[in-house]
């Protein structure tokens, strides 16, 4: 089985690369499990001072894999709930990782890919990247990633983007707070290195506590998040098996517009 995630350590920096470029680094059960395991590995490695998360190929992450979505569309509500809890655990692990994290956003990020960006402490993207929280187009909602996206861009922006599912560019992502910086593709690595330079100057314990402090002052804790995740996983599971969710998923997989989509 080909690995969906690649880990490379150079000095005190661990680079985690989503390694499914043929499907734009889309999520499936294997990628979720492998990324969770790699994050646990770098968390436990005292030699790792910072983590860079990026994608192979043209995209950062396109969100859910089509085959995975097809299988979930046929699954029971209980199975969908269990599946959603795994994704929730992945996002929670990344968000509360004690090591500083940098999202190297090399291309498009959709759905869960936006969630990964929002869970990182620093997010730097190429100026041609596109973003979307497109779940409503399928009759679904971005339930599992919602706490992290709202923490990044605020409730006001989230309300707009959650209900429109519109595509927005890197400049807009930077303006609303999803990205901290946008650069030309040729400058992406240099920009990431600048952040790593500054991260290397901080005490590792102090950085872990500073991250925990910032989250706590924003009302976020890992224990509290786990409780929220249970409700959000149940919500997405319920919507996936609902008539609207089933129709939206089927229409998307068949490359058709759902009945509710207005033409114009």
Beta strands, then each sheet from edge to edge (+ up, - down):
strand 1: 5-10
strand 2: 13-18
strand 3: 50-55
strand 4: 59-61
strand 5: 100-105
strand 6: 108-110
strand 7: 122-126
strand 8: 130-132
strand 9: 167-169
strand 10: 181-183
sheet 1: 1+ 2- 3- 5- 7- 10-
sheet 2: 4+ 6+ 8+ 9-
end
